[in-house]
Amino acid sequence: MTPEGIEFVLYPAGPLIRTFAYGIDLLAQALIIIVVIISSSLLQNALGIWLYLILIFCVDWFYHVICELAFRGQSLGKRIMGIRVVRADGSPMDPASSFLRNLLRFADTFFFCYHIALVTMIASRGFRRLGDWAGNTLVVYTPRSLALPRRLNTGWLSALAPIVPPLPLSYDEKQALLMFARRYPLLGEARANEIAAGYADSLRNAAPENAEAAAGGAVSDAAYLLGIARKLAGETPAQNHHP
């Protein structure tokens, strides 16, 4: 949950989809090594056996770290399968977390005994392997893989008038409001109002003389945030509808 009181729901990825992603990454790592070897041979500068071993070591140990930090927690396999690595609180990966989770990959796959990782994922909450516990990370589904719409569903939202935010919102705040609107049908009115209460109050207190006027009267906390979300989404006011 954010300091503003908006709750983010994370959906941990299970062992099966992570296995497919890992298999794709193994193929990608093998392809990188093969390309380097072939390029070296074509340039008539064949690498010695020790350099080959160093190359394999670097690709094996740093492929995932580089990908997770450069591509927002996604390697090629994770991107294709629609999952990503985040910190346990939902925040983006940092170098320390990525390094720790991948350092423990050796223990999770000790002598190619992948059942160690499988057992720890099945037995732990959030399908976390040893590396995830060490780095305090989670592998979760991305919004796109959950088929979240890029625009709001105006079928149910059109009953609410757009509300102009009483103060400038940051990019993260706008995205949180839009995500709240997308999740609203799954939450129910009571739960949505509970989640919206803190942040809605802080916005109303920022400009109390404008908030209710913009809404056309008193509205619930959830409806107030939904009205702002509709405004952010660029929807036009509904005709002859009242909140």
N, C-alpha and C positions, 0 to 999 in steps of 0.2 A: 504494500500500500504506500502511496506517495504521501509526502507531508501535507498535501492539500486534502487528503482523505479519499482519493480516488483509487480504487482497487484494480490492479492488473491481474488477469487470470493467465497463468502459465500452464501449458499442456505438455508434460514431459513425454519425450519420445521413447517408445518401448524398445526392447532388444532387437526385434525383427527388423524394423526400419533402420536402426543404427547399424545392424550387421550388413545390410545392403549398402549403406553409405560407406562403411569401412571397406567393403569389397571394391567399390568404385575407386576409393582413394588408393588402395593397394595397386590397382591397375594404373592409376595416374602416376604413382611413384615409380613403378616399373617402366612406364613410358619415358619419364624424365631420364632415368638412368640409361635406357637404350638409346635415346636421342643423343645424349652426351657421348656415349661410347662410339656410336656410328659417326658422329661429327668429328671426334678425335681421330678415328681411323681414316676418314676421307681427307683430313688435313695432314695425314702421314705423321701424326704426332701421338701415337698410341700411348695410352696411360699405362704406367706400371701397375703391378698387382696391388701394391700398397695404396696407390692413388685411387684405384677402383674401390678398395675397401673403405677408404675415407669418404669417397663420394656416396657409397651406399649408406654409410653411417650418417652423413649429413642429411641426406634425403629422408632417411627413416626417422631421425630425431627432430628435425626442424621443419619438415613439410607442414605438419599440423599447426605448429606454433605460428609460423609465418602466415599461413592461410587464415587462422583465427583472428590474428591481429590486423591483417590487411583487408580482410573481407567481412568484417563485422561478425565474427564467430562462425564463419562458414568455410569449409573446404569444398572442393569440387563435388565430392560425394554428398555432403550435407546439403549443398545448394540444389543438386538434382533431386534429392529426396525431400526437400522442403523442411529442413530442420536447421537449427543453429545452436551454438554454445553460448550461454550467458552466465553471469554470476547468479548465485542462489537467490538474490533479491531482485533479479530481472534486469540489472544494469549490464552495460556492455562489458566484454572481456577486457582485462588488463594484462600486461606482460607477466606479472607474477603468477596470476591464476592460470594462465595458459601454459606457462612453463611447468608449473607443479602438476597439472592434470596430465600433461604429456610425458613428464618424467616418470610418473607412476604407470604409464602404459606398459612399460617393461614388466612390471609386476602383474598387471592384468592379463598379459599374454605371455607369461613366462614359458619359454620353450614351446611357443605356439599352443599352449594349453588355454585356448580361448574360453573354456568352461569356467575359469576363474572369474573372468569379467561377466560372463553370463549369470553365474550364480549370485554374484554381488548385486547385479542389476535387478534380478528377480526378487532378491531378499530385501532390498532397500526401498524406502519410499522415494518416489521420483525417478526410479530406475538409474540410480547413481552407482557407477563403478568406483574402484578405489581411487582412481585419479580424480574423479569428480568430488569425492569427499575431501581429498587433500587440497584441491584447488578451490573448493567451495563453489562448484559450478553445477549447472544443469544443462542437459540437452533437451531443447523444446521445439515444438512445431512453430513454424513461421506463420504469420497471419494469412499469407497467400495459400499455404497448404491447408489451412482451415476454411478456405473458400469464403473469407470475409469480403464483402463488397467494397469496392473502392469509393462508391458513392452511397449515401444513405438511402434506405428504403422509404420513399416518401408516402407509401400507402398508409402507414400508421402515423408517420411524423407530420403529415399535412394538417392534422387537427390542431397543431401548435403554431403560433405566430413566431417568426424569427425575432430574436432578442439581440440587440446590439450589446456586446460586452462592455461593462462599465469602465474598464481600463484595458490598456494594451496587454495582449497575452503573448507569451513566448511560444516558440514553435512546439516545444514539448507539451505545454498546456493545451494548445490547439489539438495536437494529436491525441492527448488523453481524453479530451471532450468528445472527439469524433469516435474514438474507440468505445467510450461509454455509451454513445448513441447506438453503435453497432451491437453492443452487448445487451442493451436494454430489453429486447424481447425475450432474452434468456433469463433475465434476472427476476422479473416480476416487479410490480409497483412498490411493494413494501421494502424489498431488498434494495431496489434502486434508490429509493428515498433515503435509506440508511447510509448507503455509500455516498450519495450526493450531498448529504447534510453539511459537512464541514466546509467543503469547497464552495458550495452555493452561498453559505452564510458569509464567507470571506469576500465573495464577489459583491454580494448585496451591500455589505458594510462599506465597500470601497466607494459606492455612489448610491446611497439609499434613496435619494430623491429621484433617480432616473430608473432604477431597476424595476419597480413595480409598474411605473408608467409605461415603460417599454414593453412589459409583459401584458398590459391591458388589465391589470388587476392582480390580486394575490394568486400565486400558483405554487404548487409543491416544489420541493427542492429538485427532484428529478426533472420535472417539466421545465423548470428554469434553465437547467443545464442543457436539456434537449433543445430548447429554443435558441440558446447560444450556439449549439452544435449545428442547428439548421442554418443559422446565419453564416457560420464559418463555411458550411458546405456550399453556399451560394444559391440556396433555394429561394424561390419567390414566395411572398406571403400567400397563404391560402385565402380564397374568397369565401366570405360569409361563414367563416369558422371562428370559434372562440375557444380559448384554452379552458 
